[in-house]
Amino acid sequence: MRALVTGGAGFIGSNLVDTLIRLGHEAVVIDNESAVVHEQFYWNDKASNHKEDICDFDRVRPLFENVDVVFHLAARSRIQLSLQNPTKTVMVNTYGTCNVLQCAREAGVNRFIYSSTSSAYGLTDPPHSEDGETDCLNPYSISKVSGEKLCKMYTDLFGLDTVIFRYFNVYGNRHPLKGQYAPVIGLFQKQKSEGKPLTIVPDGEQRRDFTHVTDVVNANILASTAELESYGELFNIGSGVNHSILDLCDMISDDRVLIEPRPAEARETLADISKARQLLGWSPKVQLKDWINDNIR
């Protein structure tokens, strides 16, 4: 299989690229190294690597030739950053996604797998199922859900087989550590290593479904070859269990301090993963507490 991975030098993308190559597949990587929460980027020297912007159609279009599967992970992520620059967020996440879809369509790609977000569910009541309502609270979630709708449209109108994943709070090897907007486990890991208190947004009772990156990668690999009855379908990729931020702190450190609350964020995330279990044969393997004990404590 020849796979193209956008965002393939970042957190999830680089883990996926490494796995694809380890399994004997060819990998083409596109990444412009624009993610501000990364301290470094991870280019696999066995891949065909291209530092390009997905918004530049003419530059990236030739890279899609002879590609079987596209894994589209490139995005301008982080909710708080999207509040600072909504225009850039929508440009990359919506327009950029349309560019990548059109490249895949023109090149005759067999399958397109899109990485979206559980922030699409907003303040709706958990557990969150794919057929539930969306509640986009910020430019990031709006831009990613727009990308979902584009995928569905490219399936319905143009016959491109798309699969849409909503990830729930991904953590693990290479997760971002830089700055105040890094994902919470990476942020806590860095604070712990530097001997600093863990920063908690009051009241610490927010609950998150934390999902290990290897489980996310496995879902992508399964989706690349799964025989589905229909495409343009949504799948939750989570652990199916959630933890409060205070619970997470208890696993890591007793040293903590309260900071100002952040706007436009969900109170609770919890994935209903029955659809991914049934149709993809996927299930999460890594337990949060085990990973923290092995990597942070």
Secondary structure, DSSP 8 states (H G I E B T S, - for coil): -EEEEETTTSHHHHHHHHHHHHTT-EEEEE-----TT-S-----TTSEEE---TT-HHHHGGGGTT-SEEEE------HHHHHH-HHHHHIIIIIHHHHHHHHHHHHT-SEEEEEEEGGGGTTS-SSB-TTS-----SHHHHHHHHHHHHHHHHHHHH--EEEEEEE-SEESTT---SSTTS-HHHHHHHHHHTT--EEE-TTS--EE--EEHHHHHHHHHHHHH---S-SSEEEEES-S--EEHHHHHHHH-S-EEE----SS--SB--B--HHHHHHH-------HHHHHHHHT-
